[in-house]
Amino acid sequence: MSTEEWDQFKKLLGKVMSWTEVEPFLTPVDWRYLGLTDYPEIIKKPMDLGTVKSRFDAGQYPSVSKALDDIRLIWSNCKLYNQDGSDFFLLATKLEKKFETQCAKHIKPIEKPVVTSSTHSKATLDDKRAFARNLYKISKDELGKVIMDLDEKSPESLTKNAAEDEVEINVDNIANDVFWDVVKFVKDCVGDTGRKKKTSSTAKGQSNKKSKAA
């Protein structure tokens, strides 16, 4: 994520927090003090602007889109808990529209190189099988870099099992352009000869099965 994108978000967040109408949303809902005993049952993921700012300042957001999602969650939580037509429901609806308008003005997509289909053709079954086989031939550290890259660019291809401290790579779910990026990296690690550099027992893979990495 570029510094420019984060700068855009910082300006947007500052602008939103300066609105007089957002005062009820600057801090977490004190449901105990307000006697809203059903609040934690209805709202499973509470959110407020102060929390968003704290997470942003601490660098806890992996992307601008995740930070924007948390702001959107504030409005949706309010509308979920409060009755349609109530003052808070109407306020959240108003702020939601105002926020999206400002978001369109302040968050401008950063142009990135476009990979043409002629450069990255659609991966075939044989391509996926070759990639999965090569996962056996790279070191544990190299495999870790592959997983980090997939987690950032194609997270839907990973299934994390915290209990067993392992990650499964579903080759079929890797986005096509990302697939060719990691294929290139893995091939560079293996080398032109195709011989193993360092055998890693932490990688398992077949094209139609999940590749595992501890």
Beta strands, then each sheet from edge to edge (+ up, - down):
strand 1: 158-161
strand 2: 166-170
strand 3: 203-204
strand 4: 210-213
sheet 1: 1+ 2- 4+ 3-
end
